[in-house]
Amino acid sequence: MSEVSDAIERAEKEIKDAKVLAERRAMALKLSSNREFRKLILEEFMIQECARYTHMSGSPQLSPEQRADALNIAQAAGHLKRFLSVVVQMGEHAERTLPKQEEDLDELRSQETE
C-alpha cells in the first residue's frame, strides 16, 4: 500500500472511532436527562445507597472484609460519575474534531486520485 492509502485507512478509522464516541456521548446525555435514571441511579444509588455503604465501611460490627467490601461499593458512585463524565468529554472532543477529520480525509482521497 502507498503512504496515501495508509493515511486514508487511518483517517477512515479515526472518523469511525470519533462517530462512536459521539454516539456514546449522546447516550450518556440522554440517560442523564431521563427522569427514571436520575431518580434511581443518580439519587438513590449514587447518593443514598453509597452513603449507607460509606457508613457501613466504618462499622466495627463488621469484619474487615465486609468493611472493605462496603467501601468498594460506596466508591462505585465516584467511578460511575467519572466514567459518564469522560464519555461526555471524549464525545464532545470527537464532535469538535470530526469536521476537520472529514476534510482531511477528502484531501487525502483527492491526492490518491492524482
N, C-alpha and C positions, 0 to 999 in steps of 0.2 A: 504494500500500500504506500501511496505517496504521503508526504507530510501533510498536504492539504486534506487528503481523505481521512487521515488520522485525526486531524484537528476538527473536521466536520463530525466525525463519530463522537469525539469527546464533547463537542458543543451540543450535539443532539442529546447525549446522556445528561449533561448538566441541565438542559432545558427540561427534560423529562423529570429529573430529580427536583428541580425547582417547582414544577407544577404539582408534584406530590406534596411538597412542603406547604405550598399554598392551599391545597385541599385539606391538609391536616389542620392548618390554621383556621380555615373556615369551619371545620368540625368542632374545634375547641371553642370558638366563639359562639357557635350555635348551641353547644352544650351549656356554656356559661350564661346564655340568655334563656335557657329552658327553666321554667319555674320549678319543675319537679327535681331537676338536677341540683339547682341552687338549694332547695329545701333539704333534700335527702343527703347529698354529698357535701356541699359547702357548709351547711348549717349543722345538720345532725351528726354527720361523721366527723368532718374536719374541726368542728368546734366542740360540740358536746361529748361525743364519744371519745375523741382523742384527749380531751381534758380529763375525762374519767380514767382513762388508761394512765395518764400522767400522774394522777393522784395514786393510783394503784401501784405505780412503779416505786413509790416511796414507802409503801406499807411494810412494816416489819412482820406482819402476819403472813406474808407470802414468802415463798422460798426465793433464794437468789435467782434461780432460773425463771420463776414466774414474774419477778420484778423486772428482769431483763426483757422478757417477752412483752410485758406491758409497755415498757419504754419503747421497744421497737415498734409496736403497733401505734403508739402515740406519735412517733416520728413519721408515720406514713402520711399524715396530712401535709407535712412540710415537703415530702418527696413528691406527692401528687401536685401540690401547688407549684413547685419548681418545674415539674415536667410540663404542666399546662402552659406556664409562662414561657418556657423555652420553645415549645411548639408554636406559640403565637409569634414570638420574636423571630424565629427562623423562617416562618411563613411570611412575615412582613418583609424581611430581607429578600426572600426569594421573589416576592411580588415586585419589589422595587427594582431588582436587577434583571428580571425576566425580559423586559423590552430591549435592553441593551444586549442580552444574550441572543435574542432572536435576530436582532440587527446584525450582530457579529456572524451568526450562522449564515444569514443571507449573503453577507460579504464573502465568506469562505466558499459558499456554493458558486458564487459568480467567478471567483478565482479558479475554481476547479474546471469550469467550462471554457476558460480562456485558453 
